[in-house]
Amino acid sequence: MNTRRHALLALLAGTAVLTGCASPQVTDYAQERPQLQLDRYFNGRILAHGIFQQRGGEVVRRFTVVMDCHWEGHQGVLDEAFTYSDGSTQRRIWRLTKHADGRYTGTADDVVGEAQGQTAGNAFRWNYTLRLPVDGKEYEVQFDDWMFLVDDRVMLNRATMRKFGVTLGEVLLSFTKT
């Protein structure tokens, strides 16, 4: 009897530890408002301001993004023009497809394969692998983007960047509809 009780307690403790380590899911935000409709928010001109922080927290890059976005049916284009604090520029054009149940897929020239995302409530989670140029070389890094609609005009974005499962840093962005 004692052995059974110890086994049950060990199982319950292990389950509690695993549950405590589970990362949030986009569906956890399904009841949050205002409700994010990605094809409505990313339609028109959006201005974004952001920073990149290394793993230790040091801000190593600041940037602005002007986005021109439009949708035709279930197909969207997000044309992003980046300007970095050092004066350099970059352009990324996302081509998105809206699917059922708040799911989205997308491609861009510097994205490996297809990005996958889902909305629920006021949240959008977006996962993709990006070819990132650094000092004349290209590295493939994984992005885990979380976006949260604050109100009709403002959305906040936190993206964790990883390589081989190791966190390299985070991108923080504030989007504002103009």
BAFI-3210 file (N, C-alpha, C; in Angstrom, 3 decimals, decimal comma, padded with zeros to 6 digits):
// residues 178
n [1|2|3|4|5|6|7|8|9|10|11|12|13|14|15|16|17|18|19|20|21|22|23|24|25|26|27|28|29|30|31|32|33|34|35|36|37|38|39|40|41|42|43|44|45|46|47|48|49|50|51|52|53|54|55|56|57|58|59|60|61|62|63|64|65|66|67|68|69|70|71|72|73|74|75|76|77|78|79|80|81|82|83|84|85|86|87|88|89|90|91|92|93|94|95|96|97|98|99|100|101|102|103|104|105|106|107|108|109|110|111|112|113|114|115|116|117|118|119|120|121|122|123|124|125|126|127|128|129|130|131|132|133|134|135|136|137|138|139|140|141|142|143|144|145|146|147|148|149|150|151|152|153|154|155|156|157|158|159|160|161|162|163|164|165|166|167|168|169|170|171|172|173|174|175|176|177|178]
n.u [000,825|001,889|003,892|002,366|001,080|003,282|004,122|001,903|001,920|004,402|003,856|001,811|003,251|005,187|003,540|002,534|004,881|005,541|003,260|003,501|005,681|004,781|004,452|002,682|-000,299|-001,744|-004,496|-005,071|-005,704|-008,156|-010,511|-009,863|-010,105|-009,651|-010,815|-008,511|-008,340|-006,478|-006,349|-007,781|-006,466|-003,793|-004,032|-003,710|-001,654|000,940|002,914|005,889|007,956|010,994|013,241|016,225|017,281|020,080|020,745|021,568|020,262|021,165|020,565|021,069|020,329|018,238|015,193|012,930|009,861|008,075|005,040|003,202|000,159|-002,134|-005,146|-006,715|-009,437|-008,670|-005,966|-003,050|-000,739|002,112|004,143|007,174|009,311|012,322|014,242|017,260|018,995|021,659|021,542|021,284|019,180|016,371|014,229|011,235|008,860|005,962|003,800|000,725|-001,658|-004,945|-006,531|-008,958|-010,312|-008,765|-006,162|-003,030|-000,781|002,441|004,863|008,116|010,895|013,258|012,572|012,656|011,059|007,689|005,913|003,994|000,974|-001,442|-004,458|-006,203|-008,633|-007,229|-004,707|-001,857|000,118|003,133|005,264|008,423|011,290|014,070|016,370|019,129|021,237|024,523|027,414|028,376|027,737|025,161|022,667|020,423|017,722|015,322|012,160|009,845|007,093|004,978|002,072|000,040|-003,018|-003,715|-005,458|-007,673|-005,741|-003,113|-000,663|001,312|004,434|006,389|009,200|010,974|014,189|015,891|018,553|019,430|017,896|018,816|018,401|018,925|018,257|015,846|013,214|011,490|008,535|006,417|003,447|001,638|-001,361|-001,776]
n.v [-001,193|001,272|001,600|001,893|004,332|006,078|005,865|006,939|009,575|010,432|010,326|012,289|014,560|014,713|015,215|017,722|019,244|019,053|020,264|022,814|023,711|023,931|025,742|028,791|028,636|029,828|029,664|030,030|032,673|033,137|034,320|036,945|040,459|043,477|041,566|040,137|040,508|039,573|040,145|042,464|044,219|044,347|045,980|048,480|051,298|050,756|051,663|050,801|050,436|049,262|047,116|045,117|042,797|041,265|037,987|038,466|040,811|043,242|045,990|045,933|046,784|049,162|050,041|051,163|050,454|050,730|049,720|048,641|047,367|045,026|043,244|040,759|039,021|035,953|036,319|038,036|040,816|041,980|044,530|045,344|047,922|048,377|050,493|050,890|051,875|052,374|053,381|051,590|049,704|047,538|045,248|043,398|041,267|039,936|037,286|036,324|033,780|033,310|030,904|028,464|028,572|030,628|030,298|030,934|031,025|031,765|033,306|034,591|036,131|035,761|033,829|030,520|027,880|027,620|029,921|029,498|030,232|031,350|032,901|033,909|035,241|038,187|037,664|036,604|034,039|033,290|031,338|030,742|030,176|032,119|033,393|034,928|037,598|038,077|039,782|039,248|036,572|034,026|032,953|030,466|031,025|030,416|031,836|032,750|034,337|036,460|038,280|040,891|042,430|045,614|047,799|049,277|050,506|049,918|047,376|044,999|043,271|040,479|038,715|035,736|034,682|031,874|029,456|026,187|025,548|027,246|030,323|033,313|035,961|038,683|040,280|043,250|044,920|047,656|048,180|050,570|051,642|053,863]
n.w [000,000|000,835|-001,102|-003,386|-002,824|-002,751|-005,398|-006,730|-005,683|-006,694|-009,438|-009,616|-008,763|-010,775|-012,980|-012,249|-012,336|-015,076|-016,213|-015,167|-016,616|-019,152|-022,139|-022,993|-024,998|-028,046|-027,987|-025,328|-025,044|-026,111|-025,101|-024,746|-025,353|-027,302|-030,131|-032,322|-035,715|-038,109|-040,869|-040,989|-039,230|-040,261|-042,686|-044,866|-043,946|-041,645|-038,884|-037,278|-034,370|-033,077|-031,150|-030,891|-028,612|-027,181|-025,792|-023,109|-022,541|-023,503|-025,605|-028,959|-031,429|-032,966|-034,618|-037,228|-038,905|-041,845|-042,973|-045,707|-046,321|-047,713|-048,560|-050,521|-050,640|-049,224|-049,340|-048,452|-048,489|-046,953|-047,003|-045,934|-044,910|-043,543|-041,445|-039,945|-036,891|-037,492|-040,004|-042,099|-044,379|-045,066|-046,763|-046,584|-047,915|-047,048|-047,923|-047,239|-046,309|-045,382|-043,428|-042,272|-038,891|-037,732|-038,592|-040,224|-043,005|-044,384|-046,585|-047,395|-049,048|-047,527|-045,738|-044,632|-046,073|-045,009|-043,035|-040,045|-038,396|-035,900|-034,843|-031,876|-029,873|-028,680|-029,597|-031,586|-032,755|-034,314|-036,159|-037,603|-039,761|-040,330|-042,702|-041,703|-042,255|-041,090|-040,568|-043,217|-043,534|-043,682|-041,459|-040,333|-038,364|-035,795|-035,265|-032,798|-032,655|-030,826|-030,877|-029,619|-029,599|-028,504|-028,648|-031,118|-032,704|-031,780|-031,517|-029,826|-030,063|-029,372|-030,060|-029,912|-030,647|-031,804|-032,102|-032,777|-030,548|-028,599|-027,023|-028,696|-028,586|-028,288|-030,082|-029,814|-030,576|-031,431|-032,975|-034,865|-036,229|-038,893]
ca.u [000,000|002,786|004,560|001,370|000,869|004,472|004,096|000,864|002,427|005,460|003,191|001,147|004,293|005,764|002,544|002,495|006,094|005,410|002,220|004,053|006,673|004,153|004,417|001,319|-000,817|-002,514|-005,890|-005,214|-006,139|-009,377|-011,552|-009,349|-010,618|-010,425|-010,471|-007,603|-008,600|-005,207|-006,559|-008,294|-005,444|-002,731|-004,639|-003,386|-000,287|001,281|004,243|006,380|009,231|011,449|014,607|016,706|018,077|020,807|020,335|021,830|019,418|021,729|019,942|022,134|019,802|016,946|014,730|011,539|009,335|006,862|004,403|002,047|-000,499|-003,446|-005,731|-007,733|-009,991|-007,864|-004,547|-002,573|000,651|002,659|005,386|007,857|010,539|013,043|015,356|017,952|019,632|022,953|021,285|021,049|017,773|016,040|012,834|010,690|007,477|005,244|002,599|-000,016|-002,913|-005,829|-007,199|-010,027|-009,968|-007,776|-004,806|-002,403|000,532|003,063|006,195|008,879|012,137|014,282|011,991|012,867|009,794|006,445|005,584|002,717|000,478|-002,851|-005,017|-007,275|-008,858|-006,423|-003,334|-001,410|001,420|003,686|006,536|009,092|012,751|014,526|017,777|019,557|022,624|025,347|028,831|028,671|027,288|023,737|022,335|019,002|017,304|013,897|011,433|008,570|006,489|003,689|001,524|-001,150|-003,743|-004,010|-006,697|-007,846|-004,577|-001,811|-000,396|002,663|005,016|007,614|009,675|012,168|015,007|016,680|019,314|019,691|017,191|019,417|017,886|019,933|017,797|014,433|012,803|010,291|007,969|005,114|002,801|000,582|-002,058|-001,789]
ca.v [000,000|002,404|001,726|002,447|005,729|006,801|005,909|007,898|010,911|010,736|010,600|013,590|015,598|014,812|015,868|019,136|019,885|019,163|021,241|024,123|024,076|024,037|027,115|029,199|028,379|030,983|029,475|030,522|034,062|033,148|035,189|038,311|041,464|043,328|040,407|040,432|039,975|039,931|040,727|043,827|045,061|044,556|046,443|049,899|051,627|050,495|052,117|050,008|050,795|048,067|046,906|043,745|042,609|040,008|037,075|039,074|041,983|044,442|046,417|046,087|047,349|049,842|050,177|051,485|049,719|051,242|048,578|048,854|046,061|044,924|041,915|040,452|037,734|035,304|036,546|039,331|041,196|042,914|045,058|045,964|048,668|048,575|051,439|050,615|053,030|052,630|053,911|050,532|049,441|046,175|045,110|042,041|041,229|038,732|036,888|035,531|033,139|033,085|029,603|028,314|028,519|031,633|029,891|031,651|030,603|032,873|033,171|035,785|035,690|035,353|032,837|029,146|027,152|028,357|030,327|028,993|031,045|031,234|033,923|033,563|036,419|039,343|037,191|035,917|033,376|033,146|030,618|030,624|030,175|033,254|033,466|036,197|037,952|038,634|039,900|038,611|035,178|033,837|031,950|030,154|031,131|030,191|032,903|032,474|035,664|036,632|039,619|041,120|043,651|046,397|048,494|049,265|051,068|049,486|045,972|044,762|042,036|039,981|037,560|035,089|034,158|030,736|028,613|024,914|025,559|028,216|031,674|034,292|037,282|038,981|041,480|043,876|045,850|048,285|048,531|051,578|051,914|055,311]
ca.w [000,000|000,913|-002,386|-004,319|-002,489|-003,204|-006,869|-007,111|-005,360|-007,654|-010,708|-009,505|-008,697|-012,122|-013,827|-011,867|-012,853|-016,530|-016,497|-014,843|-017,626|-020,467|-022,633|-023,333|-026,336|-028,512|-027,577|-023,954|-025,129|-026,924|-024,534|-024,608|-026,275|-028,536|-030,939|-033,427|-037,051|-038,735|-042,192|-040,803|-038,614|-041,250|-043,930|-044,880|-043,518|-040,244|-038,493|-036,145|-033,758|-032,395|-030,695|-030,756|-027,405|-027,081|-024,719|-021,809|-022,356|-024,138|-026,858|-029,948|-032,661|-032,936|-035,997|-037,539|-040,058|-042,485|-043,620|-046,572|-046,266|-048,348|-048,674|-051,524|-050,196|-048,186|-049,636|-047,993|-048,724|-045,984|-047,571|-044,800|-045,191|-042,290|-041,349|-038,691|-036,266|-038,135|-041,336|-043,083|-044,686|-045,480|-047,170|-046,554|-048,381|-046,631|-048,642|-046,257|-046,666|-044,251|-043,464|-041,273|-037,470|-037,362|-038,979|-041,334|-043,486|-045,080|-047,147|-047,745|-049,705|-046,566|-044,832|-045,078|-046,045|-044,799|-041,669|-039,562|-037,301|-035,530|-033,969|-030,937|-029,030|-029,083|-029,785|-032,803|-032,617|-035,659|-036,102|-038,897|-039,795|-041,120|-043,088|-041,138|-042,609|-040,018|-040,928|-044,498|-043,551|-043,434|-040,460|-040,228|-036,974|-035,607|-034,585|-032,153|-032,519|-030,150|-031,060|-028,806|-029,939|-027,306|-029,019|-032,575|-033,393|-031,261|-031,267|-029,335|-030,581|-028,745|-030,817|-029,391|-031,736|-031,325|-033,026|-032,100|-029,279|-027,688|-027,249|-029,097|-028,183|-028,494|-030,801|-029,261|-031,553|-031,213|-034,237|-034,766|-037,492|-039,156]
c.u [000,866|003,477|003,617|001,160|002,060|004,505|003,072|001,317|003,511|004,868|002,523|002,163|004,923|004,826|002,482|003,709|005,983|004,365|002,736|005,037|006,054|004,094|002,987|000,970|-001,657|-003,976|-006,137|-005,797|-007,463|-010,451|-011,116|-009,886|-009,734|-009,923|-009,621|-008,075|-007,435|-005,398|-007,174|-007,222|-004,331|-003,347|-004,484|-001,952|-000,148|002,699|004,656|007,726|009,699|012,893|014,926|017,602|018,778|020,327|020,514|021,026|019,928|021,012|021,061|021,646|018,443|016,515|013,298|011,146|008,094|006,293|003,221|001,404|-001,831|-003,845|-006,713|-008,248|-009,156|-006,368|-004,135|-001,109|001,022|004,033|006,076|009,150|011,187|014,095|015,969|018,679|021,001|022,799|021,030|019,542|017,604|014,573|012,434|009,241|006,888|004,038|001,872|-001,270|-003,686|-006,550|-008,299|-009,452|-008,863|-006,351|-004,347|-001,115|001,120|004,443|006,798|010,209|013,195|013,755|012,181|011,540|008,623|006,254|004,196|002,256|-000,991|-003,231|-006,046|-007,427|-008,057|-004,997|-003,121|-000,041|001,885|005,047|007,117|010,599|013,186|016,006|018,267|021,003|023,340|026,801|029,189|028,280|025,794|023,544|020,837|018,635|015,787|013,311|010,125|007,993|005,163|003,265|000,232|-001,761|-004,132|-005,318|-006,754|-006,612|-003,248|-001,767|001,063|003,119|006,292|008,011|010,950|012,888|015,920|017,446|019,711|019,057|017,730|018,883|019,031|019,559|016,319|014,267|011,521|009,828|006,655|004,596|001,734|-000,028|-002,091|-003,113]
c.v [001,253|002,661|002,329|003,938|006,572|006,923|006,921|009,334|011,339|011,077|011,969|014,732|015,796|015,512|017,358|019,871|020,074|020,205|022,644|024,614|024,270|025,497|027,485|028,845|029,581|030,875|029,891|031,941|034,225|034,100|036,646|039,221|042,687|042,135|040,841|039,720|040,467|040,624|042,122|044,736|045,383|044,859|047,959|050,104|051,436|051,029|051,313|050,551|049,586|048,112|045,419|043,705|041,265|039,228|037,686|040,337|043,253|044,747|046,695|046,661|047,975|050,030|050,669|050,684|050,456|050,076|049,046|047,495|046,103|043,458|041,884|039,065|037,186|035,493|037,953|039,545|042,239|043,324|045,883|046,637|049,026|049,665|051,259|051,867|053,347|053,158|052,852|050,291|047,997|046,165|043,639|042,133|039,875|038,528|035,881|034,924|032,879|031,757|029,586|028,339|029,482|031,282|030,679|030,943|031,780|032,535|034,559|035,292|035,192|034,384|031,458|028,407|028,082|028,676|029,818|029,869|030,821|032,403|033,288|034,763|037,604|038,958|036,535|035,329|032,968|032,502|030,463|030,572|031,249|033,095|034,862|036,493|038,604|038,604|039,111|037,144|035,148|032,707|031,722|030,126|030,994|031,360|032,365|033,839|035,570|038,072|039,719|042,459|044,355|047,159|048,524|049,726|050,431|047,976|045,850|043,381|041,723|038,714|037,028|034,441|033,063|030,079|027,370|024,884|026,557|029,605|032,620|035,698|037,435|040,262|041,972|044,936|046,417|048,717|049,593|051,789|053,427|055,712]
c.w [000,000|-000,426|-003,421|-004,087|-002,972|-004,731|-007,362|-006,846|-006,340|-009,026|-010,693|-009,475|-010,064|-013,082|-013,523|-012,404|-014,359|-016,919|-016,246|-015,892|-019,008|-020,897|-023,010|-024,780|-026,753|-028,080|-026,129|-023,932|-025,871|-026,400|-024,412|-025,707|-026,255|-029,348|-032,131|-034,690|-037,900|-040,075|-042,110|-040,215|-039,619|-042,610|-043,932|-044,436|-042,005|-040,018|-037,264|-035,678|-032,971|-031,960|-030,775|-029,542|-027,478|-025,868|-023,327|-021,545|-023,002|-025,454|-027,854|-031,274|-032,414|-034,381|-036,058|-038,771|-040,552|-043,281|-044,456|-046,770|-047,013|-048,489|-049,828|-051,185|-049,058|-048,380|-049,213|-048,326|-047,674|-046,492|-046,490|-045,251|-043,854|-042,459|-039,964|-038,185|-036,863|-039,561|-042,400|-043,239|-045,127|-045,866|-047,103|-047,001|-048,000|-047,543|-047,746|-046,864|-045,386|-044,460|-042,399|-039,854|-037,060|-037,728|-040,203|-041,720|-044,246|-045,589|-047,347|-048,300|-048,730|-045,506|-045,448|-044,964|-045,824|-043,322|-041,320|-038,403|-037,045|-034,642|-033,042|-030,010|-029,545|-029,459|-031,149|-032,502|-033,998|-035,525|-037,494|-038,711|-040,783|-041,448|-042,710|-041,532|-041,422|-040,472|-042,185|-044,592|-043,304|-042,437|-040,484|-038,751|-036,889|-034,801|-034,024|-031,803|-031,781|-030,344|-030,262|-029,173|-028,641|-027,497|-030,547|-033,338|-033,013|-031,052|-030,830|-029,775|-029,806|-029,482|-030,181|-030,563|-031,170|-032,468|-032,240|-030,712|-028,262|-028,032|-027,547|-028,644|-028,453|-029,296|-030,144|-030,244|-031,050|-032,568|-033,975|-036,145|-037,687|-039,750]
res [m|n|t|r|r|h|a|l|l|a|l|l|a|g|t|a|v|l|t|g|c|a|s|p|q|v|t|d|y|a|q|e|r|p|q|l|q|l|d|r|y|f|n|g|r|i|l|a|h|g|i|f|q|q|r|g|g|e|v|v|r|r|f|t|v|v|m|d|c|h|w|e|g|h|q|g|v|l|d|e|a|f|t|y|s|d|g|s|t|q|r|r|i|w|r|l|t|k|h|a|d|g|r|y|t|g|t|a|d|d|v|v|g|e|a|q|g|q|t|a|g|n|a|f|r|w|n|y|t|l|r|l|p|v|d|g|k|e|y|e|v|q|f|d|d|w|m|f|l|v|d|d|r|v|m|l|n|r|a|t|m|r|k|f|g|v|t|l|g|e|v|l|l|s|f|t|k|t]
***
